[in-house]
C-alpha cells in the first residue's frame, strides 16, 4: 500500500473525484469528530475510522440529498458507513451502518484504491 502526504485541498479533490467517478467503491476514512454524540459515548474530538461508500441512496428522503457533491461548497462530506462498528481510538463504540456527515476540515487520512492519503500538518 502506497502512502502519500498531501495538502488538505489535494485530498479533498481526490475524494471529490472518487465521489463522482468511483462507481460506489468502498474507501476508508479517518477524521476527528466535531461534536459529541447525544449518548455521550463519542466525545468531541474523538478520532473515528470507518469504511464508507458513496452513491448509496437507500432510505434517503427529501431533497437536496446530503450525499450530493454540492455539499463540498459547504465544507461537508456525506457518506454511507459500511462498517458494523466504527473504530474510535480509546472508546468502545456502538456505531453501525448508516449515513454520516463529515466536516472536510476534520479529515486526517483517506484510503482510496489502495493509496493512503495523509493530511500534511
C-alpha positions in Angstrom: 0.0 0.0 0.0 1.4 3.4 -1.0 1.3 6.3 1.4 1.1 9.9 0.2 1.3 13.0 2.4 -0.6 15.8 0.7 -2.4 19.1 1.4 -6.0 19.0 2.6 -7.1 20.6 -0.8 -5.4 17.8 -2.7 -7.1 15.1 -0.6 -10.5 16.8 -0.9 -10.0 16.9 -4.7 -9.2 13.1 -4.6 -12.4 12.5 -2.5 -14.5 14.6 -4.9 -13.1 12.7 -7.9 -13.7 9.4 -6.2 -17.3 10.5 -5.4 -18.0 11.4 -9.0 -16.2 8.5 -10.8 -15.8 5.8 -8.2 -19.0 3.9 -9.0 -19.7 3.2 -5.4 -16.3 1.7 -4.5 -15.6 1.4 -0.8 -12.9 3.6 0.9 -11.6 4.1 4.4 -11.6 7.5 6.2 -10.2 8.8 9.5 -11.5 12.0 11.0 -11.9 13.9 14.3 -15.5 14.4 15.5 -16.7 18.0 15.5 -19.2 17.4 18.3 -20.1 14.9 21.0 -22.8 12.2 20.4 -26.1 12.6 22.2 -25.5 9.5 24.3 -22.1 10.8 25.3 -20.1 7.7 24.1 -18.3 9.7 21.5 -16.8 12.9 22.8 -15.9 15.9 20.8 -12.5 15.5 19.0 -12.6 11.7 19.2 -10.8 10.0 16.2 -13.2 7.8 14.2 -12.2 5.4 11.5 -14.7 3.5 9.2 -15.2 2.2 5.7 -17.5 4.3 3.7 -19.1 4.4 0.3 -20.6 7.0 -2.0 -23.6 6.5 -4.3 -25.8 4.8 -1.7 -29.3 6.3 -1.7 -31.4 3.7 0.1 -33.6 5.1 2.9 -32.9 8.7 1.9 -35.9 11.1 1.8 -36.3 14.6 0.6 -34.2 16.9 -1.4 -31.5 18.1 -1.7 -29.7 14.9 -0.8 -26.9 15.3 1.6 -24.8 12.8 -0.4 -24.5 15.2 -3.4 -21.2 16.7 -4.3 -22.7 20.2 -3.8 -22.1 19.8 -0.1 -18.4 20.3 -0.7 -19.2 24.0 -1.1 -20.5 24.0 2.5 -17.5 22.0 3.7 -19.4 18.8 4.3 -19.0 15.2 3.1 -22.0 12.8 3.2 -21.0 9.1 3.1 -22.6 5.8 3.9 -20.7 4.0 6.7 -20.4 0.3 5.7 -18.6 -0.8 8.9 -20.7 -2.6 11.5 -18.8 -0.8 14.3 -16.7 2.3 13.6 -13.4 2.3 15.5 -12.9 5.2 17.9 -9.5 5.2 19.4 -9.7 4.6 23.1 -13.5 4.2 23.2 -15.8 1.2 22.9 -18.1 2.3 20.1 -21.7 1.3 19.5 -21.9 2.8 16.0 -23.2 1.0 13.0 -24.2 1.1 9.4 -25.8 4.3 8.3 -25.2 7.8 6.9 -22.6 10.1 8.3 -21.8 13.8 7.6 -18.1 14.6 8.0 -16.6 18.1 8.0 -13.9 18.3 5.3 -11.6 20.2 7.6 -11.6 17.4 10.2 -10.3 14.6 7.8 -6.9 13.3 8.7 -6.5 10.3 6.5 -8.3 8.6 3.5 -7.5 5.3 1.7 -8.8 5.2 -1.8 -7.9 2.4 -4.3 -5.0 1.2 -2.1 -3.4 4.6 -1.7 -3.3 6.2 1.7 -3.6 10.0 1.7 -2.5 11.6 4.9 -3.0 15.3 5.6 0.2 17.2 5.9 0.5 19.3 9.1 
